[in-house]
Amino acid sequence: MTPAGDLAVVRRAGRIAAIQASVALALVLLVVGGVVFTVYVRAQNRQIDAELRTLAMSADDAGDPPPDMELALRENNGEVSVSDGGQPGVALLSGPAGFGDLNTEGRHYRTFVVDRPEGRVVAMMDLAPTTRGATVC
């Protein structure tokens, strides 16, 4: 081979190696990004569940829930009370206990229903502030 031919082979090999390294780096970044996103979403969901559980277990009335949270309570005597935006939770007072999701009137809530000695409590968190600009599955 001529020196010019050798130089062309070396340049071509260099380009191929650069492309391969770029593709490998892109794949590593994609995998790391996916893992970070998954960990973030799980941590956020655990935090939301903990906040709902705390609110449901400590609520003594429906009057003043924290921002972006709503309450519906049914006393043992059957009296129902709700916070200003807690009306969608009334239907859950007769459903099963535990965590769930509620979509109503264009809003998405994470819910927690619990039975306490005083009666049944539905705590709801509006997920709009946590999902703005993101798609949650």
Beta strands, then each sheet from edge to edge (+ up, - down):
strand 1: 69-75
strand 2: 80-82
strand 3: 98-104
strand 4: 107-116
strand 5: 119-126
sheet 1: 2+ 1- 5+ 4- 3+
end
